[in-house]
Each structure stands twice: as structure tokens, then as C-alpha cells.
Amino acid sequence: AIMMTIQGHMNQELPRYLFQAKRWKEMGIHRGTWRFVLKMQKEIFMQALANIGVLSIPAALAISNTRDSGLKFMEISGIFLWGLAYAFEHASDMQKLKFQVQCKKRGIKGACCKEGFWSFSRHPNYFGEWGVWVALTVIVFPSLLSLLQEENEKISRLHKILMSLCIFSPSIAMYICLTWWTGAIPAEHYSIQKRKEYKEYVKQVPMFFPDFNKMISHYLR
């Protein structure tokens, strides 16, 4: 965010928010109206609620676990999965950056990145980000089991049921965000306009979940 501010990206609205304004316009909500202002406030509130509420659930569960000492097998597996997901996301971003730098050097505009992981998923970086949150759910699962087994009058049955349901909410919320809300669909709306090859790319490559069969056969051949 600091780098984007220094580079001047904050002087104009991000495409994802322009797309939201387009969605609202289709609903009859136009800029300059009180309904548009309310929608903006709702958008800010929902993102804040997601950050301080839904996405903080794994941390809250882990901190509340005072019964277990040491790492469980599932926690170790989750940490390993987190590392893989983070590496996948970072590698995807680096592949895209390298492609953009090469295009800029060659004077190529409107090209569609199909390098590396981008040949198996149209948004591999988003998939990697989602994987990070799935991994966090796996990491805190033993903490949830510990909570369910705890006999404490201060922890009601309703509390335990709600925490059992909420443990999956971060990965669900991030999937919705990364595909529909501010992620893939808004990005692709503008990619189709700017890149001639993108429509064909959409037909050939999955949007979110990579084509694992194709990816495995590619790297094992």
C-alpha cells in the first residue's frame, strides 16, 4: 500500500471499485446520490467487518487454546500447506511481474500472460492467497477440538456450535472475495477489454482452481 501510494496509484480509483460502481449503476444507484454514498459506507463496513471479524477467527481460536502444549500433526501439516500456498502465490506474482517487464522492454501492449502457473489458472495468485487461509483453518482445527472438549461453564454449547461453524468462514469469505467481490470477475471485466487474446484464454484455462492434471503432467514430464 505504501509503494502504491508513492507510485501514484492512489490518485485514481482501482478497477475493482470502478467495477463495483458499474454494478451499482445497473441497480439504479448512481454517483452523486445518497444511495451511492450509503453503498460506499456499506462496502467499507463490510470489508472492515471481514478483517476484524471473520478473518480474525483463526487467531482467536489459537490464542484461546490453553490446554494443548506442543504442535499437533495437523498443525504441522497446516503450516506446511501455508508455506506451499504462500510460495505458490508469490511465484505467480513474480511470473506475472517478469512477463510485464519483458512486454514493456519489447514495447508489447495488451498481451495476455500465460507463463508458468498462469497457463493452469487465470488467477493463480488468488488461488495461492485462498490456500493461505485454508491452511490457517487446518492449523487451528486442533484448537477447535480442544475447545469442544473443554468443560467450562463460561463456554456455552451455543458458543461451541458457532465456533465450529465459523472456523470455515475465513476460507469461504476469501473465496467469495477473490472470485466475485473484488477479485477475478472484476479484473476479467477489464482484461477482456484491454487484451485481445483474453477471450480465448478464458475458454482454455480455468478461472480459479488450477488444472492440476495438466500442471502435474507438465512438471513431471
C-alpha positions in Angstrom: 0.0 0.0 0.0 2.9 2.4 0.8 4.6 1.6 -2.5 1.3 2.1 -4.4 0.8 5.5 -2.7 4.4 6.6 -3.6 3.9 5.5 -7.2 0.6 7.5 -7.5 -1.8 4.5 -7.8 -4.0 6.1 -5.1 -4.6 9.2 -7.3 -7.2 7.2 -9.2 -9.8 4.5 -8.3 -8.8 0.9 -8.6 -10.5 -1.1 -11.3 -12.2 -3.3 -8.7 -14.0 -0.3 -7.2 -14.9 1.1 -10.6 -16.5 -2.3 -11.3 -18.5 -2.1 -8.1 -19.7 1.3 -9.2 -20.8 -0.3 -12.5 -22.7 -3.0 -10.6 -24.5 -0.3 -8.6 -25.3 1.7 -11.7 -27.0 -1.4 -13.1 -29.1 -1.5 -9.9 -30.1 2.1 -10.4 -27.6 3.6 -7.9 -25.7 6.5 -9.5 -22.7 8.6 -8.3 -23.7 11.8 -6.5 -26.8 10.3 -4.9 -27.3 9.5 -1.3 -27.9 5.8 -2.2 -24.4 5.7 -3.7 -22.9 7.2 -0.5 -24.7 4.6 1.6 -23.5 1.8 -0.6 -19.9 3.1 -0.3 -20.3 3.2 3.5 -21.7 -0.3 3.5 -18.8 -1.5 1.3 -16.3 0.0 3.8 -18.1 -1.5 6.8 -18.3 -5.0 5.2 -14.5 -5.0 4.4 -13.8 -3.8 8.0 -16.1 -6.4 9.4 -14.4 -9.1 7.4 -10.9 -8.0 8.5 -11.6 -7.6 12.2 -14.3 -10.3 12.5 -14.3 -13.2 10.1 -10.6 -13.2 9.2 -9.6 -13.0 12.9 -11.3 -16.2 13.9 -8.3 -18.5 13.4 -6.2 -16.2 15.6 -8.9 -16.1 18.3 -9.1 -19.8 18.3 -5.4 -20.4 18.5 -5.0 -17.8 21.3 -7.8 -19.3 23.3 -6.3 -22.8 23.3 -4.6 -23.1 26.7 -4.9 -26.9 27.1 -2.6 -28.2 24.5 1.2 -27.9 24.5 3.4 -28.6 21.5 2.4 -28.8 17.9 -0.1 -31.5 16.7 0.4 -33.3 13.4 -2.5 -31.4 11.8 -0.9 -28.1 12.9 2.4 -29.0 11.3 0.5 -30.1 8.2 -1.3 -26.8 8.1 2.0 -24.8 8.5 3.5 -26.8 5.6 0.3 -26.2 3.5 0.6 -22.5 4.4 4.2 -22.4 3.1 3.2 -24.1 -0.1 0.3 -21.7 -0.7 2.4 -18.6 0.1 5.1 -19.8 -2.2 2.6 -20.5 -5.0 1.1 -17.0 -4.6 4.5 -15.4 -4.6 5.8 -17.3 -7.6 2.6 -16.4 -9.5 3.1 -12.8 -8.8 6.8 -12.9 -9.8 5.9 -14.7 -13.0 3.4 -12.0 -13.9 5.8 -9.2 -13.0 8.6 -10.8 -15.1 6.1 -11.1 -18.0 5.1 -7.4 -17.7 8.7 -6.2 -17.6 9.5 -8.2 -20.7 6.5 -6.8 -22.5 7.4 -3.3 -21.5 11.0 -3.7 -22.8 9.7 -5.1 -26.1 7.0 -2.4 -26.5 4.2 -5.0 -26.4 0.8 -3.8 -25.2 -2.3 -5.7 -24.3 -0.5 -9.1 -24.1 -2.1 -11.9 -22.0 0.2 -13.7 -19.5 0.2 -17.4 -20.0 3.6 -18.1 -18.3 4.2 -20.7 -15.6 1.2 -21.1 -13.3 -0.8 -18.7 -15.4 -1.2 -21.4 -18.0 -3.1 -23.6 -15.5 -5.2 -20.9 -13.8 -6.2 -17.4 -14.9 -5.7 -16.2 -11.3 -3.1 -18.5 -9.6 -2.0 -15.7 -7.2 -5.6 -15.5 -5.9 -5.7 -19.3 -5.6 -2.5 -19.2 -3.6 -3.9 -16.4 -1.3 -7.0 -18.5 -0.7 -4.8 -21.5 0.1 -3.1 -19.5 2.8 -6.5 -19.0 4.6 -7.4 -22.7 4.1 -4.1 -23.6 5.7 -4.9 -21.3 8.7 -8.2 -23.2 9.2 -6.2 -26.5 9.2 -3.7 -25.1 11.7 -6.4 -24.1 14.2 -8.6 -27.2 13.9 -6.9 -28.9 16.9 -7.6 -25.8 18.9 -11.3 -26.1 18.0 -11.3 -29.7 19.1 -9.7 -28.7 22.4 -12.4 -26.0 22.8 -15.2 -28.5 22.2 -13.8 -31.0 24.7 -13.3 -28.3 27.4 -15.8 -28.4 30.3 -16.2 -24.8 31.3 -19.4 -23.1 32.4 -18.2 -19.8 30.8 -18.2 -21.5 27.4 -21.8 -22.3 26.4 -22.9 -25.0 23.9 -24.1 -22.3 21.6 -20.6 -20.7 21.7 -19.1 -24.1 20.7 -21.6 -24.6 17.9 -21.0 -21.1 16.5 -17.2 -21.5 16.6 -17.5 -24.9 14.8 -19.4 -23.2 12.0 -17.3 -20.1 12.0 -14.0 -21.9 11.6 -14.8 -22.4 7.9 -15.9 -18.8 7.3 -12.4 -17.3 6.5 -11.8 -19.6 3.6 -15.4 -19.2 2.4 -15.3 -15.4 2.7 -11.9 -15.2 0.9 -13.2 -17.4 -1.9 -16.1 -15.1 -2.4 -13.9 -12.0 -2.2 -11.2 -13.4 -4.5 -13.6 -14.6 -7.2 -16.7 -12.4 -7.2 -16.4 -9.4 -4.9 -13.1 -7.7 -5.6 -11.0 -10.4 -7.3 -11.3 -12.4 -10.5 -14.6 -11.3 -12.0 -13.9 -7.5 -11.7 -10.4 -8.0 -13.0 -11.5 -10.0 -16.0 -14.1 -7.4 -17.0 -11.3 -5.0 -17.8 -8.8 -7.7 -19.1 -11.3 -8.7 -21.8 -11.5 -5.0 -22.9 -7.7 -4.5 -22.9 -6.4 -7.8 -24.1 -7.5 -9.3 -27.5 -6.3 -12.8 -26.5 -8.2 -12.9 -23.2 -11.5 -14.3 -24.5 -9.7 -17.3 -25.9 -7.6 -17.6 -22.7 -10.9 -17.8 -20.8 -12.0 -20.7 -22.9 -8.7 -22.6 -22.4 -7.8 -22.0 -18.8 -9.9 -22.4 -15.5 -10.6 -19.1 -13.7 -9.6 -20.0 -10.1 -8.7 -23.6 -9.3 -5.7 -24.7 -11.4 -5.9 -27.6 -13.9 -3.9 -29.9 -11.6 -3.8 -32.8 -14.1 -2.3 -30.6 -16.7 0.1 -28.9 -14.2 1.4 -32.3 -12.8 1.9 -33.8 -16.2 3.7 -30.6 -17.3 6.2 -30.5 -14.4 6.8 -34.3 -14.3 7.4 -34.9 -17.9 
